[in-house]
Amino acid sequence: MTGLSLSLVRGAVTSPFKRAGRPDAALPAGREVLPPGRIAPGPLAAYSRVCGFAESGPLPITYPHVLGFPAAMRLMTARDFPLPVLGLVHTWIEITAHRALHPTDALEITVYADGLTPHRRGTEVTMVTEARLAGRLVWESRSGYLSRHATGTTTPPSAPPASPPELPAVAEWRLPADLGRRYGAASGDRNPIHLHPVTARLFGFPRHIAHGMWTVARCLAEAGSGTVTGGPCRIRSVRADFRAPVPLPSTVTYAADGTAFQVRGGSRVHLTGSVTREE
């Protein structure tokens, strides 16, 4: 059994005993550090295929997040982590690439938790992943993960965010029912809400849903700018917000205009995002 599989088992065992939203909850101060190591070509190729990236060339800007995921899972399934890891929903991500990255780079990965925030649907934790090359910070991300639970507040809910402007449609994607299982196998993220309708219903979802990180990566691959290249227009940063789950199977539209992009299913916006480029 792999270390990531052990973390998933530990999460399944410990999650029922964790009560999210405690006013005295505190995050562990520890960090997980993965020593510098070469990127395995097989898993990278599988990831590139399922996300739509080229299987050669620079490293996809989203891939260091995948490299850090096992360490994030160890932190989030530890006994002193206050939120139950099963059913956590990825709500947003910010990525900054400080330089060009390549599959031959020996990256040191550091992951830590950086704050709990009340959310209208529960409690959100911010997880940070950093990549260093020869001691220098070359890539970093911040991600929000939501643990859904009753908030116990009588304050009227805030108005829902305004609908973003509709961007021009660029492509239509038909997402198969097994997409979550395929991406889970490539990335190691086997959260039950992504795998099967039955396991998703255990956490309040009528159907299983696509991974947020697959959706972001697929957007960048479709744009043809999803790699951190050394050219004059390489992507320096990405911000994506996951507004609504993408059910599986389904057909969605990828839309983009300038630096902004989004994924829509009919009139429903599932994801909005934007990139900045280094000139």
Disulfide bonds with the S-S distance in Angstrom:
none
